[in-house]
């Protein structure tokens, strides 16, 4: 058990049978009344964020997650297979466990799989991935980097807004947290 004074960004706690990560928190001491801690929590399993207020000194259960580095191998229907890099044991992930991260998955890519009480509860992707542009409108001479953007479909099916000078076959660095184009590699 930990108290609200131990809160910090990235801490995982257990509330109502669910595992949450603290995205942000604020300790508030009003001039009149008791102090409290206002938090923004992200559900690890579903990815939904909620806000919750705790009384100062309130105790909550700390959730200790096991993070394992794994390599994505292949998919078969809605099952996505990964292999533990240390034990070479293979696990099957469902489309629901991966969520929107499916758009960034490439074969042989390393990802972090989150375990809680020996059950897979989620996946953490690397912050940046490099993907090949599968199709986009061809660039026209005179188009500049600051002149706007066009949609580009990546090799995984992800659609990203890119500058006009990007062509089919270019390798791009994409931010997995926001889904935005960063740079051409």
Residue pairs with C-beta under 8 A, 6 or more apart in sequence:
1 59
1 60
1 61
1 62
2 11
2 13
2 59
2 60
2 61
2 62
3 57
3 58
3 59
3 60
4 27
4 37
4 54
4 55
4 56
4 57
4 58
4 60
5 56
5 57
7 22
7 25
7 37
7 39
8 22
8 25
9 22
9 23
9 24
9 25
10 21
10 22
11 21
11 22
11 62
12 19
12 20
12 21
12 22
12 44
12 62
12 63
12 64
12 65
13 19
13 20
13 22
13 41
13 60
13 61
13 62
13 63
14 20
14 60
14 61
14 62
14 63
15 41
15 52
15 60
15 61
18 43
18 44
18 45
19 43
19 44
19 45
19 63
19 65
19 116
19 121
20 41
20 42
20 43
20 44
20 50
20 63
21 41
21 42
21 44
22 39
22 40
22 41
23 39
23 40
23 41
23 42
23 49
24 39
24 40
25 37
25 38
25 39
25 40
26 37
26 38
26 39
27 35
27 37
27 56
28 35
28 36
28 37
28 38
29 35
29 56
34 55
34 56
35 55
35 56
36 53
36 54
36 55
36 56
37 53
37 54
37 55
37 56
37 58
38 51
38 53
39 51
39 52
39 53
39 54
40 49
40 50
40 51
41 49
41 50
41 51
41 52
42 48
42 49
43 49
43 50
44 65
44 114
44 116
44 121
44 122
45 121
45 122
47 99
47 100
54 60
63 116
64 116
65 114
65 115
65 116
65 121
66 114
66 115
66 116
67 112
67 113
67 114
67 115
67 124
68 84
68 85
68 86
68 112
68 113
68 115
69 84
69 85
69 86
69 110
69 111
69 112
70 82
70 83
70 84
70 85
70 91
70 110
70 111
70 112
70 113
71 82
71 83
71 85
71 108
71 109
71 110
71 111
72 80
72 81
72 82
72 105
72 106
72 107
72 108
72 109
72 110
72 111
73 81
73 82
73 83
73 90
73 107
73 108
74 80
74 81
74 107
75 81
75 105
78 94
78 95
79 92
79 93
79 94
80 92
80 93
80 94
80 95
80 98
80 102
80 105
81 90
81 91
81 92
81 93
82 90
82 91
82 93
82 111
82 113
83 89
83 90
83 91
84 90
84 91
85 110
91 113
91 120
93 113
93 120
93 123
95 102
97 120
97 121
97 122
97 123
98 105
98 123
99 123
101 111
101 123
101 125
101 176
102 156
103 154
103 156
103 157
103 158
103 179
104 125
104 129
104 131
104 156
104 158
104 174
104 176
105 111
105 156
106 129
106 131
106 155
106 156
109 126
109 129
110 126
111 123
111 124
111 125
111 126
112 123
112 124
112 125
113 120
113 122
113 123
113 124
114 120
114 121
114 122
114 123
114 124
115 121
125 176
126 176
127 175
127 176
127 177
128 173
128 174
128 175
128 176
128 182
129 173
129 174
129 176
130 171
130 172
130 173
130 174
130 185
131 154
131 155
131 156
131 158
131 171
131 172
131 174
132 154
132 155
132 169
132 170
132 171
132 172
133 152
133 153
133 154
133 155
133 162
133 166
133 167
133 168
133 169
133 170
133 171
133 172
134 153
134 154
134 155
134 168
135 152
135 153
135 168
136 150
136 151
136 152
136 153
136 162
136 166
136 167
136 168
137 150
138 167
138 168
139 164
139 165
139 166
139 167
140 164
143 163
143 164
143 165
144 163
144 164
144 165
145 163
145 165
146 163
147 163
147 164
148 163
148 164
149 161
149 162
149 163
149 164
150 161
150 162
150 163
150 164
150 166
151 159
151 160
151 161
151 162
152 159
152 160
152 161
152 162
152 166
152 172
152 181
153 159
154 160
154 172
154 174
158 174
158 179
160 172
160 174
160 179
160 180
160 181
161 180
161 181
162 172
162 181
163 181
166 172
166 181
166 184
170 184
171 184
171 185
172 181
172 182
172 183
172 184
172 185
173 181
173 182
173 183
173 184
173 185
174 180
174 181
174 182
175 182
